[in-house]
Amino acid sequence: MTQMGRTALFDAKGVHGPSAVAATSRGSGPTSADPSRRGSAAVLLQLFVVTLFVFPSDTVIKAIGAGGFVAALVAMVAFVLWLASTTLGLHNPLDLRHPTRAAFIGLWLVSLVSYMLMHRAPQTATAELAADRWIMQLAGMTGIALIAAECLSTLSAIKRVLRALVWGGAFCGVVAALQFWTNVDLAHLLRMIPGFTINIVNSDIISRGGLKRVTGTAIALGVVAGMLLPIALYLVLYDHERRPWKRWVPMVCIAAAVPVSISRSAIVSVAVAIGLFVVLLPTARRVPFIVALPVAVTAVFFSAPGLISTLTHFFELGTSDPSILHRTNNYAYVEDVVRLAPWFGTGGGTYIPTVQHILDNQYLTTSIELGLVGLLALTYYFVLPVATALVARQRTTDPEMRTLCGALAGSAAAAMLCSAAFDSLSFPMFTYCDALVVGLCGACWILVARSRDTLATSVGLSKKMALITNGRS
């Protein structure tokens, strides 16, 4: 394996040895002694984030198909690097225990069983390609999450990835705002990648409720923007290495993406993510946020005449709204389909919706594709990162780490709840952004556990020294 390959996995090697006692989440200790190892995981994840938010997922390598967009290829490289380093003994994941890994184990077990069972009967070429694509996507999600969890060994490394994440979201916010306010669509330029072709022709800017709606995946954009807002706010509060404008500009641009998506799911995402984040803040910081929040919301929504009335109308319609009525009418249909393969479903990714049965609910889609066992695994996948971040927050007294855990818990909670409003794992931006959030929750868990071990060891050494001193006297 090349020297780069040996240093690429990454920060975790050796962090639990005897010399790791002095390591802290701030970046001291053996893992920070080698800059090439400390930074390589963060660089890879930064590259992934850039490709995820800059290059549209409908631009692919034709030979690979729908799974051949740039961010998916980088995610697959991450998975291969993690797997190769683990196999060759360069990285031992068992030295780094974190609960988020169990979420992927559950999805993998169910997906592989479902994949094997679906091939007991003849399948169409479309179904086989869809099942293969799901396995590829799951591999990419796993690679990104595990590298984030196990290889970002310092808080500074996590911040580097978070900066890229919020700036990526800010870029999408700017592109969406240009589409909404000026009718200028930069996505056409971003698709001009040598060697890539357009897999799906997205419609041009469309109208919803008399307002322009951004092209492509407006719902996913709004939900992801809501997920990123608490992370951006954490950086505003604690990323003092950056000038104030570098902290505030991305947050404002991300916030702009929420209303221009003209999506109820986006509003729910913001409410859940910011609500949980603010509730978990210390009282001294919570009060200013509560005071400033109405002003910020008013400023955003008054930037586009008619936006408030349009979104209010959508919420007032309730179950009489055609899109909500369509969703609720699908329950009986899904029940009938699930009965055909109740335990492990028809295979991951194999449900091809028709116009009459677009489910717009990831939990319903998964119950068809991976069965009831898969539904449990998916629920576990969404719930566990929230619990991981909250427990890690409870176990540390460091104000900054507690705030970061609160931000990630809010982001993961928004992903969990909004997945009931659209088929979330069909949208690459949401899928891979959420996988990164899952990994970051695991990284915080490890940093907190390491700090607690360091503190316990220091206390133990102090007691031993006191006993020795008292014995001599």
C-alpha positions in Angstrom: 0.0 0.0 0.0 1.3 3.5 -0.8 2.6 5.8 1.9 -0.4 8.0 1.4 -2.6 5.0 2.0 -0.8 4.3 5.2 -1.3 7.8 6.5 -4.8 8.2 5.2 -6.6 6.1 7.9 -6.2 8.6 9.5 -6.3 9.9 13.0 -7.5 6.9 15.0 -4.4 4.7 14.9 -3.0 4.4 18.4 -5.2 6.7 20.3 -6.0 4.2 23.0 -2.4 3.2 23.8 -0.6 4.1 27.0 0.5 7.4 25.5 -3.1 8.4 24.8 -3.7 9.2 28.5 -2.7 12.9 27.8 -4.9 13.3 24.8 -7.9 15.6 25.0 -10.6 16.7 22.7 -8.8 20.0 22.1 -6.2 18.2 20.0 -3.2 17.5 22.3 -1.7 14.1 22.5 -0.3 11.6 20.1 -2.9 12.0 17.4 -2.0 15.7 17.0 1.7 15.0 16.8 1.6 13.9 13.1 0.0 16.6 11.0 -0.3 14.4 7.9 -2.4 11.9 9.9 -4.3 14.5 11.7 -5.5 16.3 8.6 -6.0 13.6 6.0 -9.5 12.5 7.3 -10.7 16.1 7.5 -9.4 16.8 4.0 -11.2 13.8 2.5 -14.4 14.8 4.2 -14.0 18.4 3.1 -13.6 17.2 -0.4 -16.6 15.1 -0.1 -18.7 18.0 1.2 -17.6 20.2 -1.7 -18.6 17.6 -4.3 -21.9 16.9 -2.5 -23.1 20.6 -2.5 -21.5 21.9 -5.7 -21.9 19.2 -8.3 -25.6 18.1 -9.0 -26.3 14.5 -8.4 -28.0 14.1 -11.8 -24.6 14.5 -13.5 -23.1 11.0 -13.6 -20.5 8.8 -15.3 -22.7 7.0 -17.8 -21.1 3.6 -17.4 -21.9 3.6 -13.7 -25.4 5.0 -14.0 -27.4 6.9 -11.4 -24.9 6.1 -8.6 -22.0 7.6 -10.5 -22.2 11.2 -9.5 -19.2 12.9 -8.1 -20.1 12.9 -4.3 -21.1 9.2 -4.5 -17.7 8.3 -6.0 -15.8 10.1 -3.3 -18.0 8.4 -0.7 -17.1 5.0 -2.2 -13.4 5.9 -2.1 -13.9 6.7 1.6 -15.5 3.3 2.2 -12.8 1.5 0.3 -10.1 3.3 2.3 -11.7 2.5 5.6 -12.2 -1.1 4.7 -8.7 -1.6 3.3 -7.1 0.1 6.3 -9.1 -2.1 8.7 -8.3 -5.3 6.7 -4.6 -4.5 6.6 -4.4 -3.7 10.3 -3.7 0.1 9.8 -6.9 0.9 11.7 -8.7 -1.1 14.4 -12.3 0.1 14.7 -12.7 -2.1 17.9 -10.4 0.3 19.7 -13.0 3.1 19.1 -16.4 2.2 20.5 -19.3 4.4 19.5 -23.0 3.5 19.2 -23.6 4.9 15.8 -21.7 2.0 14.2 -24.6 -0.2 15.3 -27.0 1.8 13.2 -25.1 0.8 10.1 -24.7 -2.8 11.2 -28.5 -3.1 11.4 -29.0 -1.6 7.9 -26.3 -3.8 6.4 -27.7 -7.0 7.8 -31.2 -6.3 6.7 -30.2 -5.0 3.3 -28.0 -8.1 2.5 -30.6 -10.5 3.6 -33.2 -8.7 1.5 -30.8 -8.6 -1.4 -30.2 -12.4 -1.3 -33.9 -13.2 -0.9 -35.0 -11.1 -3.8 -32.8 -13.1 -6.1 -34.7 -16.3 -5.3 -37.1 -15.3 -8.1 -36.5 -13.8 -11.5 -36.1 -10.0 -11.4 -36.4 -7.3 -14.0 -33.2 -5.5 -15.0 -34.5 -2.3 -13.5 -35.0 -4.0 -10.1 -31.6 -5.6 -10.1 -29.9 -2.3 -10.9 -31.9 -0.5 -8.2 -30.9 -3.1 -5.6 -27.2 -2.8 -6.7 -27.5 1.0 -6.4 -28.9 0.8 -2.9 -25.9 -1.4 -1.8 -23.5 1.1 -3.4 -25.3 4.0 -1.6 -25.2 2.2 1.7 -21.5 1.6 1.3 -20.9 5.3 0.6 -23.0 6.3 3.6 -21.0 3.9 5.8 -17.6 5.1 4.6 -18.4 8.7 5.2 -20.0 8.1 8.6 -17.2 5.8 9.9 -14.4 8.0 8.8 -16.1 11.0 10.5 -16.7 9.0 13.7 -13.4 7.2 14.0 -10.9 9.4 12.3 -11.7 12.9 13.4 -9.9 12.6 16.7 -9.8 16.3 17.7 -12.4 19.1 18.0 -10.3 21.2 15.6 -10.6 18.4 13.0 -14.4 18.3 13.5 -14.5 22.1 13.1 -12.7 21.9 9.8 -15.3 19.6 8.4 -18.2 21.6 9.9 -16.8 24.8 8.2 -16.9 23.0 4.8 -20.4 21.7 5.6 -21.9 25.1 6.3 -20.1 26.8 3.4 -21.4 24.0 1.1 -24.9 24.6 2.4 -24.4 28.4 1.9 -23.4 27.8 -1.7 -26.6 25.9 -2.3 -28.5 28.7 -0.6 -27.0 31.3 -2.9 -27.8 29.2 -6.0 -31.4 28.7 -4.8 -31.8 32.4 -3.9 -30.6 33.4 -7.4 -33.2 31.0 -8.9 -36.0 32.4 -6.7 -35.3 36.1 -6.8 -33.6 36.6 -10.2 -34.7 33.6 -12.3 -31.0 32.8 -12.9 -30.1 29.1 -12.7 -26.4 28.3 -12.1 -27.1 24.5 -12.0 -26.7 24.3 -15.8 -23.1 25.5 -15.5 -22.4 23.1 -12.6 -23.4 20.2 -14.7 -20.7 20.8 -17.3 -18.2 18.3 -15.9 -15.9 16.6 -18.4 -16.6 12.9 -18.7 -20.0 13.1 -17.0 -23.5 13.1 -18.6 -26.9 14.2 -17.3 -28.8 11.2 -16.1 -32.1 12.9 -15.4 -33.4 16.1 -16.9 -34.7 18.3 -14.1 -37.4 20.7 -14.9 -36.7 24.4 -15.1 -37.8 26.9 -12.4 -41.4 26.2 -11.6 -44.2 28.0 -9.8 -45.9 27.0 -6.5 -48.5 29.1 -5.0 -47.7 31.9 -7.4 -44.0 31.9 -6.3 -41.0 30.6 -8.1 -39.7 27.4 -6.7 -36.1 26.3 -7.0 -35.3 23.6 -9.5 -34.5 20.0 -8.7 -35.0 18.7 -5.2 -36.5 21.7 -3.4 -37.8 19.6 -0.4 -34.4 18.0 0.2 -32.7 21.4 -0.1 -35.1 23.0 2.5 -34.8 20.1 4.9 -31.0 20.0 4.7 -30.8 23.7 5.2 -32.8 23.3 8.4 -30.4 20.5 9.5 -27.4 22.8 8.9 -28.7 25.8 10.7 -27.9 24.7 14.3 -24.4 23.6 13.1 -23.9 27.1 11.6 -25.0 28.7 14.8 -22.6 26.6 16.8 -19.7 27.9 14.6 -21.0 31.4 15.1 -20.7 31.0 18.8 -17.4 29.1 19.1 -15.4 29.3 15.9 -13.3 32.2 17.1 -10.4 31.3 14.8 -12.5 32.8 12.0 -13.5 36.4 11.5 -17.1 37.2 12.3 -18.2 37.6 8.7 -16.9 34.2 7.9 -19.2 32.8 10.6 -22.3 34.8 9.9 -22.4 34.8 6.1 -22.8 31.0 5.7 -25.6 31.0 8.3 -27.5 33.8 6.5 -27.1 32.0 3.1 -28.3 28.7 4.6 -31.3 30.4 6.2 -32.2 31.9 2.8 -32.6 28.4 1.3 -35.4 27.5 3.7 -38.1 29.9 2.5 -37.2 29.7 -1.2 -37.8 26.0 -1.1 -41.5 26.8 -0.5 -41.8 23.6 1.5 -43.6 22.7 4.7 -41.0 20.1 5.4 -38.3 22.7 5.4 -40.2 24.7 8.0 -40.6 21.6 10.2 -36.9 20.9 9.8 -35.9 24.4 11.0 -38.4 24.2 13.9 -37.1 20.9 15.1 -33.4 21.5 14.6 -33.3 25.1 16.0 -35.9 24.3 18.7 -33.9 21.5 20.2 -30.6 23.4 19.8 -32.0 26.5 21.6 -33.6 24.4 24.4 -30.2 22.7 25.1 -28.3 26.0 25.2 -27.2 27.4 28.6 -29.7 30.0 29.9 -27.4 32.9 29.3 -27.2 32.0 25.6 -30.8 30.8 25.2 -32.5 34.1 26.1 -30.8 36.2 23.3 -31.6 33.5 20.8 -35.3 33.4 21.8 -35.4 37.2 21.5 -33.6 37.4 18.2 -35.4 34.5 16.5 -38.7 36.3 15.6 -36.8 39.2 14.1 -34.7 36.9 12.0 -37.7 34.9 10.8 -39.6 38.1 9.9 -36.6 39.4 8.0 -36.3 36.2 6.0 -39.9 35.9 5.0 -40.5 39.5 4.2 -37.7 39.4 1.7 -40.2 37.9 -0.8 -43.7 39.3 -1.0 -46.4 36.7 -0.7 -44.1 34.1 0.8 -45.7 34.1 4.3 -49.2 34.0 2.9 -48.3 31.1 0.6 -46.7 29.0 3.3 -49.4 29.8 5.8 -52.0 28.7 3.3 -50.2 25.4 2.9 -50.3 24.7 6.6 -54.0 25.9 7.0 -55.1 23.4 4.4 -54.1 20.5 6.7 -55.3 17.1 5.4 -57.3 18.8 2.7 -54.2 19.7 0.9 -53.8 17.4 -2.2 -50.2 16.5 -1.4 -51.0 15.5 2.2 -54.2 13.8 1.1 -52.2 11.8 -1.4 -49.7 10.7 1.4 -52.4 9.6 3.8 -54.3 7.7 1.1 -51.2 5.5 0.4 -51.3 3.7 3.8 -53.8 1.1 2.6 -51.8 0.6 -0.6 -48.6 0.2 1.3 -50.2 -2.4 3.7 -51.3 -4.5 0.8 -47.8 -4.4 -0.8 -46.0 -5.2 2.4 -48.1 -8.3 2.9 -46.4 -9.8 -0.2 -43.0 -9.7 1.5 -43.6 -8.7 5.1 -40.2 -9.4 6.8 -37.4 -8.4 4.4 -39.3 -6.7 1.6 -38.7 -6.7 -2.1 -35.1 -5.5 -2.0 -33.5 -2.1 -1.2 -34.2 0.5 -3.8 -36.6 -1.6 -5.8 -39.8 0.3 -5.2 -40.5 2.2 -8.4 -43.3 4.7 -7.6 -46.1 5.3 -10.1 -47.9 8.6 -10.4 -50.7 7.3 -8.3 -48.4 5.9 -5.6 -45.6 8.4 -4.9 -45.2 7.7 -1.2 -43.3 10.7 0.0 -42.5 8.9 3.2 -39.2 7.1 3.7 -40.6 4.9 6.4 -43.3 3.6 4.1 -40.9 3.2 1.2 -38.5 1.2 3.4 -41.3 -1.0 4.8 -41.9 -2.1 1.2 -38.3 -2.5 0.1 -36.8 -3.9 3.3 -39.9 -5.2 5.1 -40.9 -4.7 8.7 -37.4 -5.7 9.9 -35.9 -3.1 7.7 -38.4 -0.5 9.0 -37.1 -1.2 12.5 -33.5 -0.9 11.3 -34.2 2.4 9.6 -35.9 3.8 12.7 -32.9 2.7 14.7 -30.6 4.4 12.2 -32.5 7.7 12.6 -33.1 7.6 16.4 -29.6 6.4 17.5 -27.6 9.5 16.4 -30.0 11.8 18.4 -29.6 9.6 21.5 -25.8 9.4 21.0 -25.4 13.2 20.8 -27.7 13.8 23.8 -25.9 11.2 26.0 -22.5 12.6 24.9 -23.7 16.1 25.9 -24.9 14.8 29.2 -21.5 13.2 30.0 -19.4 16.3 29.4 -19.1 19.6 31.3 -17.3 21.4 28.5 -19.7 24.2 27.3 -18.4 24.1 23.7 -18.7 20.3 23.4 -22.2 20.4 24.9 -23.3 23.0 22.4 -21.9 21.0 19.5 -23.7 17.9 20.7 -26.9 19.9 21.0 -26.5 21.2 17.4 -25.9 17.7 16.1 -28.8 16.3 18.1 -31.1 19.0 16.5 -29.8 18.2 13.0 -30.3 14.4 13.5 -33.8 14.9 15.0 -34.9 17.0 12.0 -33.7 14.3 9.6 -35.6 11.7 11.6 -38.9 13.5 11.7 -38.8 15.0 8.1 -38.2 11.6 6.6 -41.8 10.9 7.3 -42.7 13.8 4.9 -40.6 12.7 1.9 -38.7 9.7 0.6 -35.5 11.1 2.1 -33.0 8.4 1.1 -33.9 8.9 -2.5 -32.2 12.3 -2.4 -28.4 12.2 -2.3 -27.9 15.6 -0.7 -30.0 14.5 2.3 -28.7 11.0 2.4 -25.0 11.8 2.5 -25.4 14.9 4.6 -27.3 12.9 7.2 -24.7 10.1 7.1 -22.0 12.7 7.9 -24.1 14.1 10.8 -24.4 10.5 12.1 -20.6 10.1 11.9 -20.1 13.4 13.7 -22.3 12.3 16.5 -20.1 9.2 16.9 -17.0 11.4 16.8 -18.3 13.6 19.7 -19.1 10.4 21.6 -15.5 9.2 21.3 -14.0 12.6 22.2 -16.2 12.8 25.3 -15.3 9.2 26.3 -11.6 9.9 25.8 -11.8 13.1 27.9 -13.6 11.2 30.7 -10.9 8.4 30.6 -8.2 11.0 30.7 -9.8 12.7 33.7 -10.3 9.4 35.5 -6.7 8.4 34.9 -5.5 11.8 36.1 -7.5 11.5 39.3 -6.3 8.0 39.8 -2.6 9.1 39.5 -3.2 12.0 41.8 -4.6 9.6 44.5 -1.7 7.2 44.1 0.8 10.1 44.5 -1.0 11.3 47.5 -0.9 7.8 49.1 2.8 7.5 48.3 3.5 10.9 49.8 1.5 10.2 52.9 3.2 6.8 53.3 6.7 8.4 53.2 5.7 11.0 55.7 
